[in-house]
């Protein structure tokens, strides 16, 4: 008589459902088995309705985000409960279309925040009946102390004007990459279909706050609808995301252009309302991703071993789990899943023997 799982006791199926880790998971193409994707926090600040970029403080206690396309000129420093612990108010009118943010340590030892006003501001321009945008900008200021509260003035604020070297107007980009140490700025353009080619553009090694800094094309990037990106804290990897996938490259010898010619690892992301920003956790073992919309969660997605950090530069955000937890939770999940499978087989066998 054939064994039919549908006739097994409900406790067997319950055991499989409870112990096999399927809820809130993100599948990672480079590694077998499910890896947990956990909600770190839910953005609870009512002032944030169209969150775009995402970055983290060095100690992981503060997450930085901002609004896009002509909205608020505040950069929000979110606490572990998803509320603004402090805000950094930048000059009025500076947000034509903020799309991404990076927080890095530079060679002079200081931490700096870079904000990319790099979107095409389509809705704003249409409302104002303006032609295609030609001038873009990156705003840079000193990272506030992690214990800051209230409204904080942007110390060391500088604005760098950017323009694409080919002069094409109305180009849209949502990905700002700032290399740790060098502070080198890269921009990745956004394409809407697989037939269109996204490109990596490089700013001058030293940005000039007085003149126009030309972005020069480096190479094409195989990411459709790129909506955010980041370097790892040590600069050994780079990530670019779109709606449902994060693409991760190792950076060899600091050569970004050459490294991005290699095939990236693909990490599937949790479903989001409109996935936007991405950043590495301070320990380098996971990604954090956010979304536009009211009350949206920020997810932590452990990285597969193929693109996971070999060392932990700094302790990670407490609510995101301990350093190395990306690999540890994988092993734990596999062990629990295996135990659940053995338990289910035993219970099925016991049930069959009882019926015969």
Secondary structure, DSSP 8 states (H G I E B T S, - for coil): ----GGGS-HHHHHHHHHHS--TTEEEBTTSSSEEEEEEEEE---TT-SSEEEEEE-TTSS-EEEEE-TT---EEEEE-TTSSEEEEEE--TT--SSEEEEEEEEBTTS-EEEEEEE-S--HHHHHHHT-----EEEEEEEE---TT--EEE--TT-EEEEEEETT--TT--EEEEEE-TBT--EEEEE--SSTTS-EEEEE--SS--SSSEEEEEEEEEE--TT--EEEE-TTSSEEEEE-SSEEEEEE--TT-HHHHTTS--EEEE----SSEEEEEE-TTSSEEEEEESSTT-EEEEEE--GGGS-SS-SS---GGG-STTHHHHHHHHHHHHHHHHHHHHHHHHHHHHHHH-
